[in-house]
Amino acid sequence: MDDRKIALMNRDLFGKDRPTNVISFSYLDGMPGEAVGDIVISVERAADEACAAGIPFYERLFGLVVHGIVHILGYDHTKGASEARKMRYREKNLMGVVLGHPAYLALIDE
């Protein structure tokens, strides 16, 4: 989605009247089925962040997907430095898998 839509979602759900890059929802604590959660990403913000960091758009996009997945699994960087380190460690490991995967490498070679 774009910044406007994710800002509305962020305001309505979390009381934060601003856009954010990613919002995730975990279903691990009660919603039966195959889905473990949902991830909503501002593609507009991902593009801006990729440009600012000097990295490919898809690297930033997948970084936000990974960030959302790690949140769904129960990690939360806002719960203190120790939790933030654990979360960042998980993200780095998953991003290593993503960035080295042949499907990602083919995508960035296009």
C-alpha positions as a printed NumPy array, in Angstrom:
array([[  0.   ,   0.   ,   0.   ],
       [  1.034,   3.654,  -0.136],
       [  2.016,   6.005,   2.71 ],
       [ -1.458,   7.54 ,   2.948],
       [ -3.198,   4.21 ,   3.458],
       [ -0.666,   2.826,   5.929],
       [ -0.77 ,   6.126,   7.871],
       [ -4.545,   5.708,   8.245],
       [ -4.084,   2.122,   9.389],
       [ -1.34 ,   3.156,  11.831],
       [ -3.59 ,   5.898,  13.234],
       [ -6.708,   3.746,  13.515],
       [ -4.985,   0.714,  15.035],
       [ -2.136,   2.19 ,  17.053],
       [ -2.952,   5.865,  17.564],
       [  0.142,   6.964,  15.625],
       [ -0.842,   9.585,  13.065],
       [  1.995,   8.989,  10.598],
       [  3.031,   6.508,   7.948],
       [  5.222,   3.591,   8.88 ],
       [  7.115,   1.137,   6.708],
       [  5.59 ,  -2.128,   7.961],
       [  2.74 ,  -3.344,  10.17 ],
       [  2.406,  -7.007,  11.077],
       [ -0.327,  -9.042,  12.719],
       [  0.371, -12.379,  14.389],
       [ -2.231, -15.131,  14.495],
       [ -0.091, -17.529,  16.505],
       [ -2.111, -16.888,  19.686],
       [ -5.515, -18.045,  18.662],
       [ -6.442, -17.956,  15.002],
       [ -6.333, -21.561,  13.802],
       [ -5.341, -22.363,  10.282],
       [ -2.309, -22.245,   8.071],
       [ -1.687, -18.471,   8.141],
       [  0.565, -17.325,  10.964],
       [  0.008, -13.625,  10.309],
       [ -0.337, -10.743,   7.902],
       [  2.204,  -8.148,   6.846],
       [  1.298,  -4.745,   5.438],
       [  4.073,  -2.732,   3.788],
       [  4.206,   0.8  ,   2.454],
       [  5.852,   0.275,  -0.92 ],
       [  6.262,   4.031,  -1.165],
       [  8.222,   4.158,   2.102],
       [ 10.26 ,   1.075,   1.12 ],
       [ 11.324,   2.814,  -2.095],
       [ 12.316,   5.986,  -0.22 ],
       [ 14.281,   3.982,   2.368],
       [ 16.06 ,   1.939,  -0.313],
       [ 17.084,   5.117,  -2.106],
       [ 18.313,   6.734,   1.133],
       [ 20.328,   3.612,   2.028],
       [ 21.677,   3.157,  -1.497],
       [ 20.386,  -0.399,  -1.761],
       [ 18.164,  -2.098,  -4.333],
       [ 14.411,  -1.647,  -3.82 ],
       [ 13.818,  -5.393,  -3.568],
       [ 16.444,  -5.754,  -0.841],
       [ 14.608,  -3.187,   1.275],
       [ 11.221,  -4.696,   0.452],
       [ 12.351,  -8.174,   1.491],
       [ 13.989,  -6.659,   4.579],
       [ 10.593,  -5.312,   5.603],
       [  8.954,  -8.685,   4.916],
       [ 11.566, -10.352,   7.126],
       [ 11.056,  -7.685,   9.809],
       [  7.315,  -8.388,   9.742],
       [  7.862, -12.145,   9.945],
       [ 10.146, -11.795,  12.945],
       [  7.494,  -9.643,  14.67 ],
       [  4.869, -12.293,  13.89 ],
       [  7.113, -14.872,  15.541],
       [  7.03 , -12.831,  18.744],
       [ 10.115, -10.607,  18.662],
       [  9.689,  -6.923,  19.473],
       [ 12.505,  -4.379,  19.244],
       [ 10.537,  -1.92 ,  21.395],
       [ 10.826,  -4.152,  24.488],
       [ 14.399,  -3.174,  25.293],
       [ 17.938,  -3.534,  24.04 ],
       [ 18.199,  -7.287,  24.659],
       [ 15.038,  -8.045,  22.705],
       [ 16.128,  -5.666,  19.937],
       [ 19.453,  -7.54 ,  19.626],
       [ 17.664, -10.899,  19.439],
       [ 15.327,  -9.565,  16.79 ],
       [ 18.143,  -8.045,  14.725],
       [ 20.072, -11.356,  14.916],
       [ 17.054, -13.25 ,  13.534],
       [ 16.569, -10.655,  10.802],
       [ 20.22 , -10.825,   9.725],
       [ 20.078, -14.624,   9.51 ],
       [ 16.876, -14.611,   7.454],
       [ 18.119, -11.83 ,   5.17 ],
       [ 21.269, -13.853,   4.511],
       [ 19.059, -16.661,   3.235],
       [ 16.944, -14.278,   1.138],
       [ 19.852, -12.375,  -0.414],
       [ 21.683, -15.572,  -1.318],
       [ 18.661, -17.377,  -2.758],
       [ 18.719, -17.985,  -6.521],
       [ 15.219, -16.503,  -6.906],
       [ 16.353, -13.206,  -5.37 ],
       [ 19.561, -13.173,  -7.388],
       [ 17.551, -13.689, -10.587],
       [ 15.194, -10.887,  -9.583],
       [ 17.944,  -8.313,  -9.136],
       [ 19.647,  -9.387, -12.375],
       [ 16.587,  -8.35 , -14.402]])
